[in-house]
Amino acid sequence: MPVSGSSGFLVGFDAETHAQLDAIREAMLDPSPRRIGRLDQWGLADTYEVFAEIASYQEFPIVMTDGTQIDASLSMPRNLAPGQRCPTIVMPAPLIGVGRLAYLGMLPRWVLGGYAVLCYSQRGLAQSTGEIDVAGPQDVADGIEILEYVSGLEGVDAGRIGCFGASYGAGTSMLLAAKDQRVKAVAGASAWGDLFASLYENGTRHLLAFEALVALFGEERCSKEFRKVIEKIRADVIDDEVKEFARIRSPKEYLPAYNANGLPILMTTYWHETIFSVPGVVDFFNKLRSPKSLLVQIGDHGNGELAGMLGLISKPTEMTYRWMDHHLGGSAGNGVPPQFGVRSEYMHNLLSDLSHPDWESYVLPRKRFHLGAVASGQHDGQMAEGQPQPGWTRPLKATGQPTEAVVAPELIRTGVAERLGLPHIYRTAGIDRERALIWTSQPMDRPMRVQGELELRVTVTPQDREATVVAYLLDCDPATGNAAIITSAPCTVTGQQPGRPVTATFALQPAHYVLSEGRRLQLIVNAHDRFFSDANTIPSTFELSSPQGTESYIDIPLAPLP
């Protein structure tokens, strides 16, 4: 299947992929030689001819108690022996216009592995009626009704039901499993653990991702409750109603249920995930006490699993088949055992594949790099191990305009290029030093790896009551000044009064990155990135400093490459 132009759920499928999905769907509904033969142009005729021989496929609405029609499909193995019952996978749709059809490419693997499969689009999404609830209580209630429906089907083993979902479907799957013990295993690709942390990181709204999600949902299809929350977030009213909206939609709130039930959970995310909080996923994973697995890959939201969902091979989907086989007793994973613990790729090696039993053994100890003053005749400060560097103050202009340093030039698509080995190049030598402050390390004397969690401390003196800064850690080539991003994070500080210094200590996104010998680490702090809200007075100049006793630093999990 062609996937090069299919950038992810938030960007959507290209025309060729849409045509292919339409052809697959028609062949599954009518497996005539003419329909099957049409799939020859994509090399899929044999796959779906076998599918038609071993499984039935039908599409229909499942009517909820309130009359809402949930668009669904059911694939069932043919020729089950009398009394034979098979494991079943329930798959809520990702947030994409085609809804449940995004999973069509996975169905042959599931049914060849002996599974029944029910796919559905959540209310308000794709062809389902009703208002969008954003994986809220109504979506969970719908999921419970759907589990009741599928559990009653002839040939379904009600004691062996699992849920798989990507993105929106991942959250729906995990929240449903928290409320209904008929779900015996979950796999969530591009999942979230803490919805509030995804919307509001270090006091800063993730506006670009939020607006992209709202546009995909379509405000006219959203519930009254969600439309009210949309307006509050846009207006920067982060009150108890917004927090409660996010809380009940966050898997982390249901950890006691997962742990008590021993629910096996597989989750996948990305080092440069721009939609859902990676620290939120890691925190959830670390607190989970049931069988668990975490995959962290190169790229951004939805980049890795998309190929697998379209019928090709991907780590997230292969791990999902093996996960379900182990816990439900099917054979979609070709007999390969599942992986538990942490599995990761490092930037920018797509062939890298490391495994650790848990997050604690995965992360490296952190080294503290102190941020120093700018030496006479220099533009940038030094970041170095050793003694703290107190006493300096540096002005930073807030203009409301981006610098060369940004989280990513494009939502999702920049991550696709990273997965192809084409990271965005930051030309840091030309950055306006009035609008961005930079600190640079000495060259690495050997290949080094950044692996784990990072923390930045800096003191900010807002001109008004608030100030926003965005920090980026880069891998810089000292010969050219060109760099690639390792990680980043925003932070908004609130002072008691204008002009009063505020010391902010905040986490950057975790990272797994390999630096070549001779490269330098480079920390950039600016006042604006279009990915985030901006609390600065525009225009203004505020200060970053390193007072005695609260000296500025960045902690980096850094060690020589084995």
PAGUBA-350324 format. One record per residue (C-alpha): residue in one letter; x negated, y, z negated. Coordinates in steps of 0.25 Angstrom, whole numbers, plus 5000, padded with zeros to 4 digits. Each point is the difference from the previous one (the first is absolute). Layout:
<pts>
AXYZ;...
</pts>
This chain:
<pts>
M500050005000;P499550145003;V499750074987;S499050115004;G501050105001;S500849964988;S499550094989;G500849964989;F501450014994;L500050154998;V499650025014;G500849895007;F499849905011;D499650045014;A500949985012;E499349875004;T500249944986;H501550045000;A500149935014;Q499449874994;L500850004988;D501350025008;A499649885009;I499749914988;R501350034994;E500849975013;A499249875001;M500349964986;L501550035001;D500149945014;P498849905002;S500349975014;P498849985010;R500250145006;R499950074986;I498949914996;G499350025013;R500050154998;L499049984989;D499049955009;Q499450145003;W499650004985;G499649864999;L501149964990;A500949915008;D499549874994;T500150064986;Y501450045001;E500449875008;V499549924988;F500750094991;A501349985007;E499849854999;I499849994985;A500850124995;S501350075002;Y500150155000;Q501250094997;E500350154997;F501250044992;P500450114989;I500049954986;V501250084994;M499750064986;T501050014989;D500250155003;G500249975015;T498750045004;Q499549915012;I498549964999;D499449965013;A499449874999;S499449885007;L499849854996;S499149905005;M500249854996;P499249885003;R500849905009;N500349864997;L499850004985;A500349864994;P501349984992;G499750074987;Q498750065004;R499750144995;C499050105004;P499250114994;T500550145004;I499450145003;V500850124998;M499450125007;P500650144998;A499550105011;P498950105001;L500350155002;I500150005015;G501150025010;V500149865004;G500249954986;R500049854998;L499649985015;A498650044996;Y499849864994;L500449925013;G498649965002;M499949934987;L501249915002;P499349895008;R498949984989;W501049994989;V501049905007;L498849915005;G499650004985;G501449954996;Y500650134995;A501450065002;V499850155002;L501050114997;C499650145004;Y500850124998;S500050155001;Q500350084987;R501350084999;G499950135009;L498849945008;A500049965014;Q501449945003;S500549984986;T501150094995;G500050084987;E499150114994;I498549984998;D499749974985;V498449995001;A499949874993;G500950054989;P501049924992;Q501049995012;D498949945008;V499749904989;A501549974999;D500149975015;G498849914999;I500649924988;E501349985009;I499149965012;L499349904991;E501449944996;Y500349995014;V498749935004;S500049914988;G501449945004;L499649965014;E499949865004;G498549955001;V499550124991;D499349964987;A500450104990;G498949974991;R498950045011;I500350145005;G498950105002;C500050145005;F499150075010;G500050145004;A499150115006;S500050154995;Y501550034996;G500349855001;A498849974990;G500650094990;T501449955002;S499549864998;M499350024987;L501150084994;L501049895004;A499149894994;A500050084987;K501549994999;D500349865006;Q499249884995;R500449925013;V498850075006;K498949914997;A498850075007;V499850145006;A499050055011;G500050155002;A499250065011;S499750154999;A500750004987;W500150104989;G499949984985;D500350144995;L500950095009;F499950124991;A498449995001;S500249995016;L500950135000;Y499250084990;E498549974998;N499250084989;G501250115000;T500050015015;R501149965009;H499749915012;L500850095010;L499549955013;A500349854997;F501350044993;E500650085012;A499649885009;L500749904992;V501350104999;A499950025016;L500049845002;F501249984990;G500850125006;E500550094990;E501449985006;R500049864996;C499550024986;S500849994987;K500450124993;E499149974989;F498849995009;R500350125008;K500050084986;V498749944997;I499450045014;E500450144997;K499450004986;I498749955005;R499950105011;A500350114990;D499049944991;V501049974989;I499449884994;D501049984989;D500649884992;E500949975011;V498949985010;K499249924991;E501149914997;F500349985014;A498649955002;R499949924987;I501149915003;R499449985014;S498649964995;P499649854998;K499150044989;E501350034991;Y500349855002;L498749944995;P500749934988;A500949935009;Y499049965010;N499149954989;A501149934992;N500449925013;G498649975005;L500450065013;P498849985010;I499850135007;L499150035012;M499750155004;T499250075011;T499650145001;Y498950095007;W498850084995;H500550125008;E501549984997;T500750135002;I501449964996;F500049924987;S499050024989;V498949905000;P499750024985;G501449974997;V499949875007;V498749974993;D500650034987;F501249925002;F499149885005;N499250014987;K501249994991;L500649895007;R499849874992;S500749905010;P499349945012;K499550115009;S499250045012;L499550145005;L499550035014;V499450145003;Q499650025014;I499450115009;G501050105006;D501350064996;H501549964997;G500449895009;N498849995008;G499649854997;E501349924999;L500650065013;A499349905009;G500449884991;M501550055000;L499950015015;G499649855001;L498450015000;I499149984989;S499850094988;K499449994986;P501350044993;T500949915008;E499149884999;M499950024985;T501550014999;Y500249875007;R499049934991;W500650074988;M501449955003;D499549865004;H499349984986;H501250054992;L501249955008;G499549885007;G500050035015;S498949995010;A499950135008;G498650024995;N499449885007;G499649944987;V499050114996;P500150034985;P500450144995;Q499050104994;F500250054986;G499350134995;V499450115008;R499749995015;S499450125007;E499350065012;Y499050115000;M499950125009;H499849995011;N499749855002;L501349945005;L499449864999;S499650024985;D500849914991;L499650004985;S500849924988;H499950034985;P500949934990;D500550134994;W499950155001;E499050014988;S499049915007;Y500250075013;V499750144996;L498550054998;P499650084987;R500050155003;K498850095001;R500250154996;F499650105010;H499950144994;L500450125008;G499050115001;A499950145003;V499650055014;A498550035001;S499450135005;G500150005015;Q500949875001;H501549995004;D500349884992;G499849944986;Q499349874996;M500749884994;A499049924992;E499949904989;G499350054988;Q500350114991;P501450085000;Q499950135008;P500750114992;G500250155002;W500350025015;T501250065006;R500449995015;P501150085006;L501049935010;K500950075010;A501549965001;T500550045014;G501149895002;Q499249955012;P499349875001;T498549985001;E499349895008;A500149924987;V501449935001;V500549874994;A500349965015;P500350075013;E501249925002;L500949924991;I499949855003;R499350015014;T498750044993;G500049874993;V500349925012;A498750065006;E499249964988;R500549865001;L499450005014;G498750054995;L500250155004;P500050084987;H500350155001;I498750085001;Y499950124990;R499150115005;T499650054986;A498950095004;G501050105007;I501050004988;D500250144995;R499350004986;E501050114995;R501249915002;A499349874995;L498949974990;I499149895003;W499049914992;T499049905006;S499249894994;Q498649965004;P499949905011;M500249854996;D498749934999;R500749875004;P501349955005;M501150034989;R501449964998;V501150084993;Q501049904994;G501150044991;E500650124993;L499550145000;E500250124991;L499850155001;R499950104989;V499950155004;T500550134993;V500950095008;T500450144997;P501350035007;Q500350155004;D501449974997;R500749894991;E499749895010;A498949965010;T499849885009;V498749945004;V499849885009;A498749914998;Y499449925011;L498849904999;L499349985013;D498849925006;C499150105007;D498949995010;P499050104996;A499450015014;T501350055006;G500950044989;N501149915005;A500749924990;A501149894998;I501050004988;I499949914988;T501150044992;S500850134995;A501150054991;P500750134997;C500250074986;T500950114996;V499650074987;T500950094991;G499450104991;Q500650064988;Q499850145006;P499450055013;G498550004999;R499949904989;P499049885004;V500649865000;T499249885000;A500549895009;T499649855000;F500749925011;A499849875007;L499749995015;Q500649895008;P499249874998;A499049975011;H499249895006;Y498950065009;V498649965005;L499050115002;S498749985008;E498650044995;G499850145002;R501450054999;R500550104990;L501250014991;Q500750135002;L501150064992;I500950105006;V501150084992;N500950095007;A501350074997;H501049955011;D500349875007;R501349995008;F500349864994;F500350074987;S500750114994;D499250134997;A500250074987;N499050115002;T500350155002;I499850035015;P499050075002;S499249994987;T498649964995;F499949914988;E498849944993;L499449864997;S499049994989;S499349914991;P500150054985;Q499149954989;G500649874994;T501049985012;E498949995011;S500549975014;Y499749865005;I500549895010;D499949854995;I499849915012;P499949844999;L498749995008;A499049895001;P499049945010;L500649925011;P499749854996;
</pts>
